[in-house]
Each structure stands twice: as C-alpha cells, then as structure tokens.
Amino acid sequence: MTNNKGITLIALVITIIVLLILAGVSIAMLTGQNGILTQATNASGKTSVAEVVERVNMELQAQYGNALAGQPFDAKATIEGNIGTVDGFTVTATVVQTSGETRGSVQIAVTGDDASKLDPATGKVEYVSDQWKLTPIDVKADDSE
C-alpha cells in the first residue's frame, strides 16, 4: 500500500480558478462606475462643496448677527479670511456699508469648477423693506444625494 502525500492536479486547478474568480471580483469592486475608487472621488467632491457651503453660511450668519445688533459689517478681507480657502473654490466678499448708518449689504460669491452645484452661488445679507434679510447658499437638490 502506497502512502500518497500531497495534492492532486485537480485540487490545484480548482484552487487557481477560485483565486482568479476572487481577483476578478476584487478588481471589479475597485474600478468601474460604482467602484470604490469612483465612490471615493465623488465623496471627496461632495465634501468640498459641503465645506464651502458651511463656511460661507457661518460667515453670513455672523454678518447677519452684526446687522441685527446694529454693528457695522466686517471688512472684506476679514470676511474672506474667516472663510479661508477650500480646494477648487474661490470666495469673494463684497461689503457695502452705508456711510453714517448701520445699513448696507454683504454678498459672498463662490466661484469654481463645482460652483454649479450651488443654489444660489451668492449668499447675501441685505436691508430690504425695512428689515434685514439673509439669503444663504445651498447645495442643489439633485446633487445632495
């Protein structure tokens, strides 16, 4: 009686086939329209859009608070410095302060490749019809998913 130790050729071929199938599934999960790499790129873009929206709206709220308290708006450079930089976006503030009064307006415009995802791309604090009005920026509904 012979004592055979080792694996058969059939077992080896089956193992290789299973490994090839697993490799194919893994590569398909990484690439493609719904692959992990594509999803990560999309998530990165959405995060940048959400970050600029959050920063601009926080600064608009601060300027709105100044207006309601009867204080002057911050300077253009201060507003832009408070918002800072977000990759792919340029933020520009316009401050109009009525001389001798606590009225005027602040506009913060966002430009860049992904600015088309914003609705509107310009946020405002302005005095309209004897009251202060705040118009924040937001992400378009079809881009929020």
Beta strands, then each sheet from edge to edge (+ up, - down):
strand 1: 89-97
strand 2: 104-112
strand 3: 122-128
strand 4: 131-135
sheet 1: 1+ 2- 3+ 4-
end
